[in-house]
């Protein structure tokens, strides 16, 4: 998970927020939470308006979604602090009620809320609540962009989120390449039910190639690629993800596919074409390092290629027309998101040297 600390009120009340490129609503757990059966509010940090001298009520009722939970509450105002930036009288959803979906695999997590970084669109539903939209309106940012450098592995240290500028040059190499946002709508898919209904950072994907030509998948329909960091994997059509993992020789445990970390140097690169620009992922990008205490902190490598969408190889159906390029893709780059043009720019990120701990034998 890639998180940042935000705070509300005077004196500040702190919250751990998951970075999210696919939402626009800032919602905060409230100390006034109701005892709804099945509520998952505890043990989150909770906002207490009575402790803040800068709180101002609004009271408009509002519902929204947080990952796999329906959230209801009301609008409030208070000062929002993001690192050295302060947005006075920020509008947000104070949320007393959190109701999980029947199967909520994402409810057990060490975060309080999301920090929404969805694209700015003045006409989009609820986008008036976006902290980014409010920062733009208040003319607080030096430039109407933000940029990200995400740590690739647990030992890499902290990344950077810069609002209004570009991350330090020491974190990337080469030139930035810019791709535009597509106007294609995101297709309806049950696999996308964890995403907010607001605008997404999205472009088009035409092909995905493993190695020189071991697998070359040309998408059969105009296909939207959602760029997001709240999703850790690369969500693909079922048969494509299965074919890639079979080629890698992964050991599959339920939905998870694992490879031998010691063999990463022998694995092929993966080339993705986004709006005619080529993006290459190395095995150190698409094999995600994991450690588990119950296994003595041994190093395991998990494939990022996730079976997410139905495709034309299943029951005669065509591709669903969408893939998700989650943090496994994004952390390979320093990325810059332009809130005025919708353009997304990428330069190759610098990361620490790979580790060679004993791996998982396939």
C-alpha positions as CSV (number, residue, x, y, z in Angstrom):
1,X,0.0,0.0,0.0
2,X,1.1,3.5,-0.8
3,X,-0.1,6.0,1.8
4,X,0.4,9.5,3.0
5,X,-0.4,11.3,6.2
6,X,-3.1,14.0,6.2
7,X,-4.7,15.9,9.0
8,X,-7.8,17.9,9.7
9,X,-8.7,20.7,12.1
10,X,-7.0,22.9,14.7
11,X,-5.1,21.4,16.4
12,X,-4.5,18.8,13.6
13,X,-6.1,15.3,13.8
14,X,-4.0,12.9,11.8
15,X,-5.1,10.1,9.4
16,X,-3.3,7.6,7.3
17,X,-4.6,7.9,3.7
18,X,-4.2,5.4,0.9
19,X,-3.2,7.2,-2.4
20,X,-6.0,6.8,-4.9
21,X,-6.0,8.0,-8.5
22,X,-9.5,6.9,-9.2
23,X,-11.6,8.9,-6.7
24,X,-12.4,12.5,-5.9
25,X,-14.2,12.5,-2.5
26,X,-12.3,13.0,0.7
27,X,-14.2,11.1,3.4
28,X,-13.1,10.8,7.0
29,X,-14.3,8.4,9.7
30,X,-16.3,10.3,12.4
31,X,-16.2,9.8,16.1
32,X,-20.0,10.0,15.9
33,X,-20.1,6.6,14.2
34,X,-23.3,4.6,14.5
35,X,-23.5,1.1,15.8
36,X,-24.7,-0.3,12.5
37,X,-24.6,-4.1,12.4
38,X,-21.5,-5.2,10.4
39,X,-19.9,-1.7,10.6
40,X,-16.2,-1.9,10.1
41,X,-15.3,1.5,11.5
42,X,-13.1,0.4,14.4
43,X,-10.2,0.6,14.9
44,X,-9.7,3.6,12.5
45,X,-8.7,7.0,13.6
46,X,-11.9,9.1,13.9
47,X,-12.4,12.8,13.4
48,X,-13.9,14.7,16.3
49,X,-15.3,18.1,15.2
50,X,-15.8,19.2,18.8
51,X,-12.0,19.3,19.3
52,X,-11.3,21.6,16.3
53,X,-11.6,25.4,16.6
54,X,-11.7,25.7,12.7
55,X,-14.6,23.2,12.2
56,X,-17.7,24.6,10.4
57,X,-20.8,22.5,9.8
58,X,-22.5,22.1,6.4
59,X,-24.8,19.2,7.2
60,X,-25.7,18.1,3.7
61,X,-26.4,14.4,3.7
62,X,-24.1,12.4,1.4
63,X,-23.3,8.8,0.5
64,X,-20.2,7.5,-1.3
65,X,-18.0,4.4,-1.6
66,X,-14.7,3.5,0.1
67,X,-13.2,0.4,-1.6
68,X,-15.7,-2.4,-0.7
69,X,-17.8,-0.4,1.7
70,X,-20.8,2.0,1.3
71,X,-20.3,5.1,3.4
72,X,-22.9,7.6,4.5
73,X,-22.6,10.8,6.4
74,X,-22.7,14.6,5.8
75,X,-20.6,17.4,4.6
76,X,-18.4,19.4,6.9
77,X,-15.7,22.1,6.6
78,X,-12.3,22.2,8.4
79,X,-8.7,23.1,7.6
80,X,-6.9,20.3,5.7
81,X,-3.1,19.9,6.1
82,X,-1.1,18.0,3.5
83,X,2.6,18.2,4.4
84,X,3.5,21.9,4.2
85,X,0.2,22.8,2.4
86,X,-2.9,24.1,4.3
87,X,-6.2,24.3,2.6
88,X,-8.5,26.4,4.8
89,X,-12.1,25.6,5.1
90,X,-11.8,22.4,3.1
91,X,-15.0,20.6,2.3
92,X,-15.1,16.8,3.1
93,X,-17.5,14.0,4.0
94,X,-17.7,13.3,7.7
95,X,-18.7,9.7,7.8
96,X,-20.3,8.0,10.8
97,X,-21.6,4.9,8.9
98,X,-19.4,2.4,7.1
99,X,-21.2,-0.7,5.7
100,X,-19.1,-3.4,4.1
101,X,-20.1,-5.5,1.1
102,X,-21.1,-9.1,1.8
103,X,-17.6,-10.2,0.9
104,X,-15.2,-7.5,1.9
105,X,-11.6,-8.7,1.3
106,X,-10.3,-5.1,1.7
107,X,-11.9,-4.2,5.0
108,X,-9.0,-5.4,7.1
109,X,-6.4,-2.7,6.3
110,X,-4.1,-0.3,8.2
111,X,-5.5,2.8,6.6
112,X,-8.1,5.3,7.7
113,X,-9.3,6.7,4.4
114,X,-8.3,7.5,0.8
115,X,-6.4,10.6,-0.4
116,X,-8.3,11.2,-3.7
117,X,-6.1,12.2,-6.7
118,X,-8.6,11.7,-9.5
119,X,-8.5,14.0,-12.5
120,X,-10.0,17.5,-12.1
121,X,-13.2,17.9,-14.0
122,X,-15.5,20.7,-12.9
123,X,-18.6,19.0,-14.3
124,X,-18.0,15.5,-12.8
125,X,-20.3,14.4,-10.0
126,X,-18.9,15.2,-6.5
127,X,-15.7,16.6,-8.0
128,X,-16.3,19.9,-6.2
129,X,-15.2,18.0,-3.1
130,X,-11.9,16.9,-4.5
131,X,-8.9,18.3,-2.5
132,X,-7.2,18.8,-5.8
133,X,-10.1,20.8,-7.2
134,X,-10.2,22.9,-4.0
135,X,-6.4,23.5,-4.1
136,X,-6.7,24.7,-7.7
137,X,-9.6,27.0,-6.9
138,X,-7.7,28.5,-4.0
139,X,-4.6,29.0,-6.3
140,X,-2.4,27.3,-3.7
141,X,-0.4,25.1,-6.1
142,X,2.7,26.5,-7.9
143,X,1.5,24.5,-11.0
144,X,-1.7,22.5,-11.5
145,X,0.1,19.2,-11.6
146,X,1.2,16.5,-9.1
147,X,3.8,13.8,-9.3
148,X,4.6,10.5,-7.8
149,X,7.6,8.4,-7.0
150,X,6.6,5.1,-5.4
151,X,8.9,2.8,-3.5
152,X,9.2,-0.5,-5.4
153,X,10.0,-2.9,-2.6
154,X,9.6,-2.8,1.2
155,X,13.3,-2.0,1.7
156,X,13.4,1.0,-0.7
157,X,12.4,3.6,1.8
158,X,9.7,6.3,1.4
159,X,8.5,7.5,-2.0
160,X,7.4,11.1,-2.8
161,X,4.1,12.7,-3.6
162,X,4.6,16.3,-4.8
163,X,1.5,18.6,-5.2
164,X,2.2,21.4,-7.6
165,X,5.6,20.2,-8.8
166,X,7.8,17.3,-9.9
167,X,9.7,15.0,-7.6
168,X,13.4,15.4,-7.0
169,X,15.6,14.6,-10.1
170,X,17.6,12.1,-8.2
171,X,14.6,9.7,-8.3
172,X,14.4,9.3,-12.1
173,X,16.5,9.0,-15.3
174,X,15.9,10.0,-18.9
175,X,13.2,12.1,-20.5
176,X,9.5,12.2,-19.7
177,X,7.1,10.8,-22.2
178,X,3.6,12.2,-22.3
179,X,0.4,10.4,-23.2
180,X,-3.1,12.0,-23.3
181,X,-6.1,10.9,-21.4
182,X,-8.6,9.0,-23.5
183,X,-12.2,10.2,-23.9
184,X,-13.4,6.6,-24.1
185,X,-15.8,5.7,-21.3
186,X,-14.8,3.0,-18.8
187,X,-16.8,-0.1,-19.6
188,X,-19.1,-1.5,-17.0
189,X,-17.6,-4.5,-15.3
190,X,-18.3,-6.3,-12.0
191,X,-14.5,-6.4,-11.5
192,X,-14.4,-2.6,-11.2
193,X,-16.8,-2.4,-8.2
194,X,-14.0,-1.2,-5.9
195,X,-13.6,2.0,-7.9
196,X,-15.3,5.3,-7.3
197,X,-17.8,6.4,-9.9
198,X,-15.8,9.6,-10.6
199,X,-13.3,10.3,-13.4
200,X,-10.2,8.1,-13.8
201,X,-6.7,8.7,-15.1
202,X,-7.0,6.6,-18.2
203,X,-5.4,6.1,-21.6
204,X,-5.6,3.4,-24.3
205,X,-3.7,0.2,-24.6
206,X,-3.1,-1.6,-27.9
207,X,-0.7,-4.5,-27.2
208,X,1.1,-6.3,-24.5
209,X,4.2,-8.4,-25.4
210,X,6.2,-10.8,-23.3
211,X,9.8,-11.2,-24.3
212,X,10.6,-10.8,-28.0
213,X,7.4,-12.5,-29.1
214,X,6.7,-15.3,-26.7
215,X,3.3,-13.8,-26.1
216,X,1.9,-10.9,-28.1
217,X,-1.6,-9.9,-27.3
218,X,-3.3,-7.3,-29.5
219,X,-6.5,-6.2,-27.8
220,X,-9.5,-7.0,-29.9
221,X,-11.5,-3.9,-29.0
222,X,-10.6,-0.3,-28.2
223,X,-9.3,-0.8,-24.7
224,X,-9.1,1.6,-21.8
225,X,-6.2,1.3,-19.4
226,X,-7.0,2.8,-16.0
227,X,-3.9,4.1,-14.2
228,X,-4.2,3.6,-10.4
229,X,-2.0,3.1,-7.3
230,X,-4.6,1.8,-4.9
231,X,-4.7,-1.5,-6.9
232,X,-1.4,-3.4,-6.4
233,X,-1.5,-5.6,-9.6
234,X,-1.9,-5.4,-13.3
235,X,-5.5,-6.5,-14.0
236,X,-5.8,-8.3,-17.3
237,X,-8.2,-10.5,-19.3
238,X,-8.2,-14.0,-17.7
239,X,-6.6,-16.0,-20.4
240,X,-3.8,-13.4,-21.0
241,X,-2.8,-13.3,-17.3
242,X,-2.9,-17.1,-17.1
243,X,-0.8,-17.4,-20.2
244,X,1.8,-15.0,-18.9
245,X,2.0,-16.7,-15.5
246,X,2.3,-20.1,-17.2
247,X,5.2,-18.8,-19.3
248,X,6.9,-17.5,-16.2
249,X,6.4,-21.0,-14.6
250,X,4.7,-19.6,-11.5
251,X,3.4,-21.7,-8.6
252,X,-0.2,-20.8,-8.2
253,X,-1.8,-20.7,-4.7
254,X,-5.5,-19.8,-5.3
255,X,-5.6,-16.5,-7.1
256,X,-1.9,-15.7,-6.3
257,X,1.0,-16.7,-8.6
258,X,4.5,-16.9,-7.2
259,X,7.9,-17.1,-8.9
260,X,11.4,-17.8,-7.7
261,X,13.1,-14.5,-6.8
262,X,16.5,-16.0,-7.5
263,X,15.5,-16.6,-11.1
264,X,14.4,-13.0,-11.9
265,X,17.4,-12.2,-14.1
266,X,16.3,-15.0,-16.5
267,X,12.8,-13.8,-16.9
268,X,11.7,-11.7,-20.0
269,X,10.7,-8.1,-20.1
270,X,7.1,-7.1,-20.7
271,X,6.3,-4.4,-23.3
272,X,3.1,-2.4,-23.1
273,X,2.0,0.0,-25.8
274,X,0.0,2.9,-24.4
275,X,-1.3,5.4,-27.0
276,X,1.6,4.5,-29.3
277,X,4.3,4.9,-26.6
278,X,6.3,1.9,-25.5
279,X,6.7,1.1,-21.8
280,X,8.9,-1.8,-20.7
281,X,8.6,-3.6,-17.4
282,X,11.5,-5.7,-16.1
283,X,11.0,-8.7,-13.9
284,X,12.0,-6.5,-11.0
285,X,9.0,-4.4,-11.8
286,X,6.4,-7.1,-12.3
287,X,7.5,-9.6,-9.6
288,X,6.5,-8.0,-6.3
289,X,8.7,-8.7,-3.3
290,X,6.9,-10.0,-0.2
291,X,8.0,-11.2,3.2
292,X,6.0,-13.1,5.7
293,X,6.9,-13.4,9.4
294,X,5.6,-16.9,9.7
295,X,8.1,-17.9,7.0
296,X,11.1,-16.4,8.8
297,X,11.1,-13.2,6.7
298,X,12.0,-15.2,3.6
299,X,11.7,-13.3,0.3
300,X,8.9,-14.3,-2.0
301,X,8.1,-12.9,-5.4
302,X,4.5,-12.5,-6.5
303,X,3.5,-12.1,-10.1
304,X,1.7,-8.8,-10.7
305,X,-0.4,-10.3,-13.6
306,X,-3.9,-10.7,-12.2
307,X,-6.8,-12.5,-13.7
308,X,-9.4,-9.7,-13.6
309,X,-11.6,-9.5,-16.8
310,X,-13.4,-12.0,-19.0
311,X,-12.1,-12.1,-22.6
312,X,-12.9,-13.5,-26.0
313,X,-11.2,-16.8,-25.2
314,X,-13.8,-17.5,-22.6
315,X,-17.3,-18.6,-23.8
316,X,-16.9,-16.7,-27.1
317,X,-17.0,-13.3,-25.4
318,X,-14.8,-10.4,-26.5
319,X,-12.4,-8.5,-24.3
320,X,-14.3,-6.3,-21.8
321,X,-12.4,-3.3,-23.1
322,X,-10.6,-2.4,-20.0
323,X,-7.4,-3.2,-18.0
324,X,-6.0,-1.8,-14.8
325,X,-2.4,-0.7,-14.6
326,X,-2.0,-0.6,-10.8
327,X,1.0,0.3,-8.6
328,X,3.1,-2.6,-10.1
329,X,3.1,-0.5,-13.3
330,X,3.2,3.0,-11.8
331,X,6.1,2.4,-9.4
332,X,8.4,1.6,-12.4
333,X,8.2,5.3,-13.3
334,X,8.2,8.8,-11.9
335,X,4.8,10.0,-13.1
336,X,3.4,13.5,-13.5
337,X,-0.3,14.1,-13.8
338,X,-1.5,17.3,-15.4
339,X,-4.7,18.5,-13.9
340,X,-5.4,21.0,-16.7
341,X,-4.7,19.0,-19.8
342,X,-5.3,15.4,-18.4
343,X,-1.8,14.4,-19.8
344,X,0.3,11.8,-18.0
345,X,4.0,11.9,-18.2
346,X,6.4,9.1,-17.3
347,X,10.2,8.8,-16.8
348,X,12.1,5.7,-15.6
349,X,12.3,5.6,-11.8
350,X,15.5,4.9,-9.9
351,X,15.2,2.3,-7.2
352,X,17.6,0.6,-4.8
353,X,19.6,-2.4,-5.9
354,X,17.7,-5.7,-6.0
355,X,17.9,-8.0,-3.1
356,X,19.1,-11.6,-3.3
357,X,17.6,-13.2,-0.2
358,X,16.8,-16.9,-0.5
359,X,13.7,-17.1,-2.7
360,X,10.7,-19.3,-3.0
361,X,11.5,-22.5,-5.0
362,X,9.0,-23.2,-7.8
